[in-house]
Amino acid sequence: MKRDAVPAELRRLVIERAANRCEYCGLSQLGQEATFHEDHVTPIASEGETNLDNLALACVSCSLRKAAREKGFDPETGEGGTPVQPEA
């Protein structure tokens, strides 16, 4: 398994917790053409772990804006900020 691969059961738990919504901007995954990503809140590059507490469901736009940074972006203003912390 790749270092950053998210096991299917863990992915299911992330999606369930997020109620099928991006945990950064709130966009619903339902009806979207692209599959949402499991984003490492603290990136693997910064020694973030692949566990439920460190994963957030992210739409493609939020995932690409955040990339390997530890801070997300406000989709309305485009300014940096702390990402929404997923609820455990």
C-alpha positions as CSV (number, residue, x, y, z in Angstrom):
1,M,0.0,0.0,0.0
2,K,1.3,3.5,-0.8
3,R,2.3,5.6,2.1
4,D,-0.6,8.0,1.6
5,A,-3.2,5.5,0.6
6,V,-6.4,5.7,2.6
7,P,-8.0,2.3,3.4
8,A,-11.6,1.8,2.1
9,E,-13.0,1.5,5.7
10,L,-11.3,4.7,6.8
11,R,-12.5,6.5,3.7
12,R,-16.1,5.4,4.5
13,L,-15.7,6.7,8.1
14,V,-14.5,10.1,6.8
15,I,-17.4,10.4,4.3
16,E,-19.9,9.4,7.0
17,R,-18.5,12.0,9.5
18,A,-18.6,14.7,6.8
19,A,-22.1,13.8,5.7
20,N,-20.9,13.8,2.1
21,R,-19.9,17.4,2.3
22,C,-16.5,19.1,1.9
23,E,-15.2,19.8,5.4
24,Y,-13.6,23.0,4.2
25,C,-16.3,24.8,2.3
26,G,-19.5,22.6,2.9
27,L,-20.1,21.7,-0.8
28,S,-22.2,18.5,-1.1
29,Q,-20.5,15.6,-2.9
30,L,-23.9,14.5,-4.2
31,G,-24.3,15.4,-7.8
32,Q,-20.7,16.3,-8.4
33,E,-18.8,14.7,-11.3
34,A,-15.5,14.5,-9.5
35,T,-15.0,12.3,-6.4
36,F,-14.0,14.2,-3.3
37,H,-10.6,13.6,-1.8
38,E,-9.5,12.5,1.7
39,D,-7.2,15.4,2.7
40,H,-4.5,15.1,5.3
41,V,-5.2,18.1,7.6
42,T,-1.6,18.0,8.6
43,P,0.1,16.9,5.4
44,I,2.2,13.7,5.2
45,A,5.1,16.0,4.2
46,S,4.8,17.5,7.7
47,E,4.6,14.1,9.3
48,G,0.8,14.0,9.4
49,E,-0.7,10.5,9.9
50,T,-3.4,8.7,7.9
51,N,-6.0,8.4,10.6
52,L,-9.6,9.7,11.1
53,D,-8.5,12.6,13.3
54,N,-6.2,13.9,10.5
55,L,-8.4,13.4,7.5
56,A,-11.0,15.7,6.1
57,L,-13.3,15.2,3.1
58,A,-12.3,17.8,0.6
59,C,-13.9,18.9,-2.7
60,V,-11.5,19.0,-5.6
61,S,-11.2,22.8,-5.5
62,C,-10.4,23.0,-1.8
63,S,-8.0,20.0,-2.0
64,L,-6.1,21.6,-4.9
65,R,-5.9,25.0,-3.2
66,K,-4.6,23.5,0.0
67,A,-2.2,21.1,-1.6
68,A,0.5,20.1,0.9
69,R,0.0,23.3,3.0
70,E,-1.2,23.0,6.6
71,K,-3.6,26.0,6.1
72,G,-6.5,26.0,3.8
73,F,-8.1,28.8,1.9
74,D,-11.4,30.6,2.3
75,P,-13.2,29.9,-1.0
76,E,-15.0,33.3,-0.9
77,T,-12.0,35.5,-0.2
78,G,-9.2,33.4,-1.5
79,E,-7.2,34.2,1.7
80,G,-5.3,31.7,3.8
81,G,-6.7,30.4,7.0
82,T,-6.9,27.5,9.3
83,P,-8.8,24.6,7.8
84,V,-11.9,23.3,9.4
85,Q,-11.0,20.7,11.9
86,P,-13.1,17.5,11.4
87,E,-15.2,16.5,14.3
88,A,-14.2,13.1,15.8
